[in-house]
Amino acid sequence: MASLLHIDTSIKGPQSVSRRLTARAADRWRAVHPDGEVHYRDFAADPVPHLDGDGLAAMLPPSTHTPAQAEVYARSLALIDEIKQADTVLLGLPLYNFGAPSTVKAWVDHLIVPGVSFDPESGQGLLGDTELVVLAARGGGYGPGTPRAGWDHAEAWLPHGLSLTGLVPRFITAELTMADDNPAMADLRPLAAQSLADAEAAIDALWTPATVGA
């Protein structure tokens, strides 16, 4: 049975564009996998704890763990297992202060466990069989030629952060999402609407019956 892991991370609730995009993608996935299972996580409501000193336990033999280290290690194993059990992961990725939400960084940190998410001897990632689709939203414009080109450090960082695991993110991005609420961006509203429409069209093209059966 096909399985989807749907992760939202935005703190904006119903006003979130990334949540709107992940919801659309999840609906699209269900349409193509009517008998599939969907597992949902909301990092805004139930955040992944950030690593502390006990998080270094991932680099130590489990037999040497203290009780606190064993608790952190078990959490990492559970998060990795969620990915291993999923055929597809949907990750909402809003841009906050030019970077990813700290809960996404915490999640990635928990996924880096030698012998579980990657082979420390060969360097081979062990999660590469899972598809990762990232639904990104950013309030401004960060494309080539814009004043803040290259300032989106979330999209630039995520493939590097996950590189050991074998997960390869596919990004679908809507930008200029603040245009409707910011009078200073009023002239950019047509571009914002087009960016959102393009993102929605890309989502609607995911997981056609032909690609699922391939």
C-alpha positions in Angstrom: 0.0 0.0 0.0 1.3 3.4 -0.9 2.2 5.8 1.9 2.5 9.5 2.2 4.1 11.5 5.0 2.7 15.1 4.9 4.6 17.7 7.0 3.5 21.3 7.6 5.9 23.7 9.3 4.4 27.2 8.9 3.4 29.1 12.0 0.8 31.2 10.0 -2.1 28.7 10.2 -4.9 29.2 7.7 -3.1 32.2 6.2 -0.1 30.1 5.2 0.6 29.6 1.5 2.9 26.7 2.1 0.1 24.9 3.9 -2.2 25.7 1.0 0.3 24.1 -1.3 0.9 21.0 0.8 -2.8 20.5 1.2 -3.3 20.6 -2.6 -0.4 18.2 -3.1 -1.8 15.8 -0.6 -5.2 15.9 -2.3 -3.5 15.2 -5.6 -1.6 12.3 -4.1 -4.8 10.8 -2.7 -6.5 11.1 -6.1 -3.8 9.0 -7.6 -3.5 6.7 -4.6 -7.1 6.2 -3.4 -6.1 3.3 -1.2 -3.0 4.9 0.1 -2.2 5.9 3.7 -1.5 9.4 4.8 0.5 10.3 7.9 0.5 13.9 9.0 2.9 16.0 11.1 2.6 19.7 12.0 5.9 21.0 13.3 4.2 24.3 14.4 1.8 22.5 16.7 4.2 19.6 17.6 7.8 20.7 16.9 10.7 18.4 16.7 13.0 19.2 19.7 16.2 20.8 18.7 19.4 18.8 19.4 21.3 19.4 22.6 24.4 17.8 23.9 22.6 14.5 24.2 22.0 14.6 20.5 25.6 13.7 20.0 24.6 10.2 21.0 23.8 9.5 17.3 27.6 9.2 16.8 28.1 6.8 19.7 27.3 3.1 20.1 23.8 2.7 21.5 25.2 0.4 24.2 27.0 3.4 25.7 24.0 5.7 25.8 22.8 7.4 29.0 19.0 7.4 29.5 18.8 10.9 28.1 20.9 10.0 25.1 18.8 6.9 24.5 15.7 9.1 24.5 17.1 11.4 21.8 18.4 8.5 19.8 15.0 6.8 19.9 13.3 10.0 18.6 15.8 10.2 15.7 15.1 6.5 14.8 11.4 7.2 14.9 11.7 10.2 12.5 13.9 8.2 10.2 11.5 5.3 10.2 8.6 7.6 9.2 10.6 8.4 6.1 11.5 4.8 5.4 7.9 3.8 5.6 6.8 6.5 3.2 6.8 6.4 -0.6 6.5 10.1 -0.7 7.2 12.9 1.8 5.6 16.4 1.3 7.4 19.1 3.2 6.0 22.6 3.5 8.9 25.1 3.6 8.1 28.8 4.3 11.0 31.3 4.3 11.6 33.0 7.6 14.3 35.6 7.8 15.9 34.2 4.6 16.1 30.7 6.1 14.2 27.6 6.9 12.1 27.4 10.1 14.2 26.2 12.9 11.9 23.1 13.3 12.9 22.0 9.8 16.6 22.3 10.8 15.9 20.3 13.9 14.1 17.6 11.8 17.1 17.4 9.4 19.5 17.2 12.4 17.6 14.2 13.7 17.8 12.4 10.4 21.6 12.3 10.3 22.4 9.0 12.0 25.2 6.8 10.8 24.2 3.3 10.1 20.6 4.2 10.0 20.1 7.0 7.4 23.5 6.6 5.7 26.4 4.1 5.6 29.4 5.7 7.3 31.9 3.5 5.4 30.6 4.0 1.9 28.9 7.3 2.4 25.8 5.9 0.7 22.5 7.4 1.7 19.9 5.0 2.9 16.7 7.1 2.4 17.0 7.6 -1.3 14.1 5.4 -2.2 11.7 7.9 -0.7 10.4 10.8 -2.9 10.7 14.2 -1.3 8.5 17.0 -2.7 9.1 20.4 -1.0 6.3 23.0 -1.3 8.1 26.3 -0.7 6.6 29.8 -0.1 8.6 33.0 0.1 7.2 36.5 0.7 9.5 38.3 -1.7 11.3 37.7 -4.9 14.7 36.0 -4.9 15.2 34.9 -8.5 18.1 35.8 -10.7 18.3 39.5 -11.4 16.3 40.6 -8.3 17.8 42.8 -5.6 17.8 39.8 -3.2 18.8 37.1 -5.6 20.5 34.3 -3.6 19.0 35.4 -0.2 16.7 32.3 -0.1 19.0 30.2 2.1 16.3 27.6 2.8 16.1 26.2 -0.7 19.9 26.4 -1.1 20.5 24.7 2.2 18.1 21.8 2.3 19.7 19.6 -0.4 23.0 20.0 1.3 21.5 19.3 4.8 19.9 16.1 3.5 22.7 15.0 1.2 24.1 12.3 3.5 20.7 10.6 3.6 20.2 10.2 -0.1 17.0 12.2 0.0 16.8 14.6 -3.0 14.3 17.4 -2.7 12.1 18.5 -5.6 11.0 22.1 -5.1 7.8 23.7 -6.1 7.9 27.3 -5.1 5.4 30.2 -4.9 7.0 33.6 -4.3 5.9 37.2 -3.7 3.3 35.8 -1.3 3.3 39.1 0.8 2.2 41.2 -2.2 -1.5 41.1 -1.4 -0.9 42.4 2.1 1.9 44.8 1.5 1.0 48.1 -0.2 4.6 48.6 -1.2 4.4 45.5 -3.3 1.1 46.3 -5.0 2.7 46.5 -8.5 4.0 42.9 -8.0 0.6 41.4 -7.4 0.2 40.1 -11.0 3.5 38.4 -10.7 2.6 36.9 -7.3 -0.7 35.5 -8.8 1.2 34.0 -11.7 3.8 32.4 -9.4 1.1 30.8 -7.3 -0.8 29.6 -10.3 2.4 28.1 -11.7 3.1 26.3 -8.4 -0.5 24.9 -8.3 -0.1 23.7 -11.9 3.1 22.0 -11.1 1.4 20.3 -8.1 -1.5 19.2 -10.3 1.0 17.5 -12.7 2.4 15.3 -10.0 1.8 11.6 -9.8 -0.1 11.0 -13.0 -1.3 7.5 -13.4 1.3 7.0 -16.0 4.2 8.0 -13.7 2.8 5.9 -10.8 2.6 2.8 -12.9 6.0 3.3 -14.5 
